């Protein structure tokens, strides 16, 4: 796909999706706190997991949309 660019603005979720994700995250945080995890542990784990998920998505996107012609001499 020559000329295809990966634009972070394309990844901004619609407001409704963002609301659902945040609501689910807050439910998860509340449940984890009730199981004894600290706010710090939860925040760091969520940040790490989110980063890994974004990297996985980006890698999948790049592999699915790689233009092999750009690597030819």
TIMARZA-510626 format. One line per field, with one value per residue (C-alpha): chain; x, y, z; residue in three letters. Coordinates in nm, 4 decimals, always signed. Example, Ala and Ser with C-alpha at 12.3 -4.5 7.8 and 13.67 -1.06 7.14 Angstrom:
2
chain <- (A, A)
xx <- (+1.2300, +1.3670)
yy <- (-0.4500, -0.1060)
zz <- (+0.7800, +0.7140)
resn <- (ALA, SER)
// end
This chain:
73
chain <- (A, A, A, A, A, A, A, A, A, A, A, A, A, A, A, A, A, A, A, A, A, A, A, A, A, A, A, A, A, A, A, A, A, A, A, A, A, A, A, A, A, A, A, A, A, A, A, A, A, A, A, A, A, A, A, A, A, A, A, A, A, A, A, A, A, A, A, A, A, A, A, A, A)
xx <- (+0.0000, +0.2194, +0.1570, -0.0232, +0.0544, -0.0194, -0.1860, -0.2420, -0.5464, -0.7138, -0.6979, -0.8961, -1.1966, -1.5457, -1.6785, -1.9151, -1.6343, -1.4092, -1.6838, -1.7372, -1.3634, -1.3205, -1.6259, -1.4896, -1.1477, -1.2944, -1.4899, -1.1700, -0.9754, -1.2421, -1.2429, -0.8640, -0.8530, -1.1077, -0.8688, -0.5926, -0.3920, -0.2646, -0.3578, +0.0063, +0.0314, -0.2920, -0.1931, +0.1483, +0.0080, -0.2672, -0.0186, +0.2155, -0.0681, -0.2069, +0.1371, +0.1913, -0.1537, -0.0901, +0.2472, +0.0830, -0.1836, +0.0745, +0.2885, -0.0126, -0.1092, +0.2422, +0.2602, -0.0826, -0.0025, +0.3667, +0.4632, +0.7294, +0.8367, +1.0027, +1.2631, +1.3734, +1.7050)
yy <- (+0.0000, +0.2789, +0.6106, +0.4623, +0.6515, +0.5602, +0.8558, +0.8596, +1.0839, +0.7932, +0.5978, +0.8447, +0.6448, +0.7897, +0.9439, +0.6519, +0.3975, +0.6011, +0.6223, +0.2438, +0.1724, +0.4143, +0.2733, -0.0784, +0.0321, +0.1981, -0.1203, -0.3224, -0.0826, -0.1000, -0.4805, -0.5012, -0.2606, -0.4769, -0.7694, -0.5765, -0.4260, -0.0727, +0.2188, +0.2442, -0.1239, -0.1024, +0.2177, +0.0844, -0.2511, -0.0836, +0.1535, -0.1346, -0.3475, -0.0582, +0.0162, -0.3484, -0.3636, -0.0508, -0.1880, -0.5188, -0.3335, -0.1140, -0.4151, -0.5976, -0.2857, -0.2505, -0.6179, -0.6066, -0.2881, -0.3295, -0.2211, -0.4732, -0.2607, -0.0106, -0.2738, -0.3509, -0.2120)
zz <- (+0.0000, -0.1249, +0.0425, +0.3424, +0.6603, +1.0177, +1.1860, +1.5633, +1.5195, +1.3387, +1.6646, +1.8760, +1.9908, +1.9571, +2.2771, +2.3424, +2.3094, +2.5350, +2.7968, +2.7880, +2.8165, +3.1067, +3.2865, +3.2471, +3.3651, +3.6748, +3.7531, +3.7143, +3.9371, +4.2056, +4.1949, +4.2102, +4.5047, +4.6869, +4.6294, +4.8055, +4.5213, +4.5751, +4.3507, +4.2446, +4.1514, +3.9543, +3.7743, +3.6727, +3.5618, +3.3576, +3.1947, +3.1073, +2.9717, +2.7661, +2.6211, +2.5278, +2.3684, +2.1597, +2.0489, +1.9533, +1.7523, +1.5825, +1.4947, +1.3516, +1.1543, +1.0159, +0.9180, +0.7530, +0.5603, +0.4842, +0.1343, +0.0400, -0.2598, -0.0257, +0.0680, -0.2874, -0.4156)
resn <- (UNK, UNK, UNK, UNK, UNK, UNK, UNK, UNK, UNK, UNK, UNK, UNK, UNK, UNK, UNK, UNK, UNK, UNK, UNK, UNK, UNK, UNK, UNK, UNK, UNK, UNK, UNK, UNK, UNK, UNK, UNK, UNK, UNK, UNK, UNK, UNK, UNK, UNK, UNK, UNK, UNK, UNK, UNK, UNK, UNK, UNK, UNK, UNK, UNK, UNK, UNK, UNK, UNK, UNK, UNK, UNK, UNK, UNK, UNK, UNK, UNK, UNK, UNK, UNK, UNK, UNK, UNK, UNK, UNK, UNK, UNK, UNK, UNK)
// end
